[in-house]
Each structure stands twice: as C-alpha cells, then as structure tokens.
Amino acid sequence: MLFTNVKRKAEEGLSRERIEYRERYQETLSSAEVLLDTRYEAVQLLHECEEYLQMISNHPYTYDLKRSKVYKEYQAFEKQLKKYKPHKNKAEFLLGGRKALGAGSVLLGPNAMLAAVTTFGLTPTSAVLGLLDGTATVNAALTWLCGGAFALGGGIMVAPVLFALAGPVGMAVGAGCSAANLLTADNKKKIQQAEVNTAALKSEIVWLRSVKKRTETLQAETVSLSRLVKKELEELKTLKKQEYSSFSGGEARKLGTMMNNAQSLREKVVETIPLSR
C-alpha cells in the first residue's frame, strides 16, 4: 500500500508539471505572436516614414533607411511577413485581450508558427512555412509546438529547443508519451522515471518563463519606439513641406531625429531572442 501511494503521488506530481509546462509553453507562443503583431504594425509605420522621406526633395542621403546596418536582415523579415495573416477580429488579439480556451489555455492566432520563427531567429524551410497556410494554421502550430519535452524511445525528459524547425528531425512528442513510457517499466523504475521527468519539467518551466519575459520586454520596447516615431512623423507632416531647403534648423533636426529613431525601430524589429540558456 505504501509503495502504491508513493507511485501514485509521483505520477500525480508528474501530471501536474506536464499541465503546467504546456500552459507555459502556449503562453510563450502567445507572447511571441503579440510581438509579431507589434512588429507588423511597426513595419507599416516604417513604410510611412520612407514614403514621407521620398516626398522631401534634396534630403540628406544619410537619412535613407536602406543605409541601415540591418538592411539585409530587415529585407528577410519583410519577406517572411508575406506569410502574415491579419486577424479577422483584431480586437481579440490586442495585448492583454486574448481569449482563453478553458483553464490554463491561451488562444493562439493564425501566426503562431511565423511568430516563433521570427522571434527566436529560426530558419525553417519554405515547405515548413507552406504547411501553415490556410485554415489549419492554428492546429498545425499547436500540434507542432505544444510538446517537445519528451524524447522518443527513452522516455527521458530532454531540454526542449522551442520551435527547432531548421533541423531534419521535427518535434514528434505527443501529450501521452510520458504515460506510455511509464507503462513499460517496473514499479520502482516508474517512480524513478516520474521523479526524473518531474524535476526536468520544473527546470523547463522556469526557462519558459524567462523566455516569455524577454519576449514581452522586447514587445514593450518596440511599442514604445513605434509610438515615438509615429508622433514625430505626424508632427513633421503638419509642416506640409516638400523641399528640404525650406526646413528651418529646428525642423531639419526634427526630421533627422525621426529618421534616426526609425533606424532604431528597424533594428528593434529584426532583433531576436536566443534560446540558449
């Protein structure tokens, strides 16, 4: 009886940590998608900045955003954004306004996979991204990304590399992998394995929380910089001037400041969060 109770408690503890892990995993994905939404809006703003600058005749060539040190990275990001799918009901996806799908679940939008790729600097094949087109986007992202903590064949918890899409081996761990492995061992090994898996999951939960926090920090910084650039652009547009030589000294400095901040925003847009510990 005592041994049975120990086994039951070990398996219950593992079950709780697996639920916690999946919740933190989905929250991390959700924060990445919020960041992608913010970046998408930032790119539209940068387009407005470029259009405005082109209206100003004889402006200093140093203001051109194409001279940015991250121009190539930015071009690659814009190419990836072609896969971006605008939300049908945008209000549901505003920061802090995502709906829950039951206890501990987070509503992921149609850009979950793309958000993972762009946030964490991964390099999936075009075929992988192509699989996410259409109505199956959310389900595909959840199937692919909600897991990854259990190794096939050994039942040993491994450190998950979130969204590891570039490698030849895809994420192929289901929700019941741990339970299946427990059934193949004797009672003593069941308890030992449950304890090992529980400890490993706790470590991964802490790590996921840190990744989510860094993602949210990057999103907040991007929002702040976007608001600043938008304010400066709107002020410049009120001048209704199209010749740089007609700008006063203060107005020219304001244009220079706006373009410098736009350059910083472009760099922020392509910033990635490394998944190494």
Salt bridges, closest charged atoms under 4 A:
GLU11 OE2 - LYS7 NZ 3.32
GLU12 OE2 - ARG8 NH1 3.30
GLU20 OE2 - ARG24 NH1 2.44
GLU20 OE2 - ARG209 NH2 2.70
GLU23 OE1 - ARG24 NH2 3.76
GLU27 OE2 - ARG24 NH2 2.83
GLU33 OE1 - ARG98 NH1 3.46
ASP37 OD2 - HIS87 NE2 3.06
ASP37 OD2 - ARG98 NH2 3.42
GLU41 OE2 - LYS90 NZ 2.97
GLU48 OE1 - LYS237 NZ 3.64
GLU50 OE2 - ARG266 NH2 3.26
ASP64 OD1 - HIS59 NE2 3.03
GLU78 OE2 - HIS47 NE2 2.53
GLU92 OE2 - LYS99 NZ 3.17
ASP133 OD2 - LYS83 NZ 3.37
ASP133 OD1 - LYS85 NZ 3.96
GLU204 OE1 - ARG277 NH2 2.54
GLU216 OE2 - LYS212 NZ 2.68
GLU221 OE1 - LYS268 NZ 2.98
GLU235 OE2 - LYS231 NZ 2.75
GLU235 OE1 - LYS254 NZ 3.64
GLU251 OE1 - LYS241 NZ 2.69
GLU271 OE1 - LYS268 NZ 3.25
